[in-house]
Amino acid sequence: MFITASLFAAIIPMLAYLFIIWRADHYDREPFWLVLKNYLWGALGAVFFAIVWSSLISALISIFIKNEVHLGRVEAILVAPFVEEITKGAFLFFTIRNRKFDNITDGIVYGGAIGLGFGMTENFLYFITYGNTIANWVMIVIIRTLFSAVMHCVSTATFGAFLAYGKFKPALYKAFYTLTGLAVAMFIHLAWNLSVSFEETTFLGFLFMIFTIALFITVFAISVSGERKIIFLELLDEAEAGLIPKEHLYILNSSRRNTLGWVDESVRKLYINAATTLAFRKMQLKNSTGFSRIYYEKDVNYYRNFIKDLLSNTVKIK
């Protein structure tokens, strides 16, 4: 019932959320094709494997729990958070290998994309399964669009943030942040499913998710602001060495970099991208070892030379 409407109601809000999160990463925006790739994993791959593993685990549990109501609650409260957070988060182990994945903001964006993709598919299945009347359908669309699907975004984004924080740490710390991030993601998922499984605690569940979403937005904003600081600090010595004009230092890490006139317009976007990449490559170089360090060192030299050539006879300070 309402298949076409359900399809639109599932796809449009999640893509809108995805676009907002991607655009909110103002200073070192990730390649949209890679963000979309993570989104599609959540929508297709993660859902498929979650269904398979959940079915297997549920079949095993049903041997011991015969009551369907109790079994359904165990599946929602224990099985779903465990299985779904693993299937969603698994793809981040591939994404994190990309050189662009270098800080907490990136982990939030990629993890959030996976969660939104998963939420989109799950929403569609819920809409066509339980929306048997217009009133029920509308209520399910509102609740799942504003809370359940967003929960998937927040939980997997949280895991992504922990993975990003541990990326350049020693192996023991990396394992600790990985397991901690997964545990926190599962807790968010479990707390939401637990609260809405009982009528008496549903209101607490909504309060919990409102608080969690607010915390998520705050952490995301702080992380994006932190990127401004990285750009400034890493380009400071480049300005002192004369690679970039000192006046540009205060423009490149602010929204003013998108205005016209402070540098030749024919090179402005290339300059912004190159300077931003140089800043983050320098940060990565300081935190890397082995072959990665060699790669980042070459990249730092490449972008220094690129900027030097780019600015030759084109700088127009105003």
BELTA-V954676 format. One record per pair of residues at least 24 apart in sequence whose C-alpha atoms are under 7 Angstrom apart, sorted by the first residue. I is the first residue (numbers start at 1). GAP is how many residues later the second one is. Records with the same first field share a line. If there is no record, write none. Layout:
BEGIN
I: GAP ; GAP
END
This chain:
BEGIN
1: 127 ; 130 ; 131
2: 126
3: 125
6: 118 ; 121 ; 122
7: 117
10: 110 ; 113 ; 114
11: 109
14: 102 ; 106
18: 95 ; 98
21: 88
22: 87
25: 199
27: 200 ; 201
28: 248
30: 70
35: 75 ; 78
38: 72 ; 75 ; 76
39: 74 ; 75 ; 77 ; 78
40: 77
41: 73
42: 46 ; 72 ; 73 ; 75 ; 76
43: 74 ; 75 ; 77 ; 78
46: 41 ; 42 ; 72
47: 71
49: 38
50: 33 ; 34 ; 37
53: 30
54: 25 ; 26 ; 29
73: 124
76: 117
77: 113 ; 116 ; 117
78: 112
81: 105 ; 108 ; 109
82: 104
85: 71 ; 100 ; 101
88: 26 ; 27 ; 68
89: 67
92: 68
102: 62
103: 61 ; 62
104: 57 ; 60 ; 61 ; 119
105: 56 ; 115 ; 118 ; 119
107: 50 ; 53 ; 54 ; 56 ; 57
108: 49 ; 50 ; 52 ; 53
109: 48
110: 47 ; 50
111: 42 ; 45 ; 46 ; 48 ; 49
112: 41 ; 42 ; 44 ; 45
113: 40
115: 37 ; 38 ; 41
116: 33 ; 34 ; 36 ; 37
119: 30 ; 33
120: 29
147: 62
151: 38
154: 59 ; 62
155: 30 ; 33 ; 34
156: 29
158: 27
159: 26
168: 119 ; 120
228: 25
230: 49
231: 45 ; 48
234: 45 ; 48
235: 44
243: 65
262: 54 ; 55 ; 56
263: 52 ; 53 ; 54
264: 50 ; 51 ; 52
271: 36
274: 29 ; 33
278: 25
END
